[in-house]
């Protein structure tokens, strides 16, 4: 989720334990406003996060969201479900 009018931040899904670690380590990562704060982080782009870390967090979020989709929908998205060169499976 991203604010298209003010793109200084966006929201990504995250493993709950990893979410806590990231928030403690990086000032630019905080619990997402109006979202389940256990699973969603708000990422501030106007900080010191590396592009590599941001891309890694996007891939992690994408993987988590895909895993929750119904199997038929995941199958229909074949080719779109590739993350880091490997297809996600159950």
URDA-V837329 format. One record per backbone hydrogen bond with DSSP energy under -0.5 kcal/mol. NH is the residue of the N-H (numbers start at 1). CO is the residue of the C=O. E is the energy in kcal/mol with one decimal. If there is no record, write none. Layout:
# URDA-V837329
nh->(NH,NH)
co->(CO,CO)
e->(E,E)
This chain:
# URDA-V837329
nh->(3,4,9,10,11,12,14,19,20,21,22,23,24,25,26,29,30,30,32,35,37,39,40,41,42,43,43,44,44,45,45,46,47,54,55,56,57,58,59,60,61,62,63,64,65,66,67,68,68,69,69,74,75,76,77,78,80,81,83,86,88)
co->(9,2,6,43,1,41,39,15,16,17,18,19,20,21,22,26,28,42,40,32,35,36,36,12,30,10,41,28,42,8,43,8,45,50,51,52,53,54,55,56,57,58,59,60,61,62,63,64,65,65,66,70,71,72,73,75,77,77,86,83,81)
e->(-0.9,-0.8,-0.7,-1.6,-3.5,-2.5,-3.1,-2.8,-1.7,-1.8,-2.7,-2.2,-2.0,-1.7,-2.7,-1.4,-0.5,-2.1,-2.1,-1.4,-0.9,-1.5,-1.7,-2.9,-3.7,-3.5,-0.5,-2.7,-0.5,-3.5,-0.6,-0.7,-0.6,-2.3,-2.6,-2.1,-2.5,-2.1,-2.3,-2.3,-2.4,-2.6,-2.4,-2.1,-2.4,-2.5,-2.1,-0.8,-0.9,-0.5,-1.4,-2.4,-2.6,-2.0,-1.2,-1.7,-2.9,-0.9,-2.4,-1.7,-1.2)
